């Protein structure tokens, strides 16, 4: 896996951390990977040749 660095507003990080603390995700990275997969899956018609 490659590393990608992003900057997020503190409010958003706090919300992600709450989801992690509640056990919905294992980590911030897990949350971000999951949501990116959802976005890609929801728009897979764009990637039909991939």
Secondary structure, DSSP 8 states (H G I E B T S, - for coil): ---------HHHHHHHHHHHHTTSSSSHHHHHHHHHHHHHHHTGGGGTT-
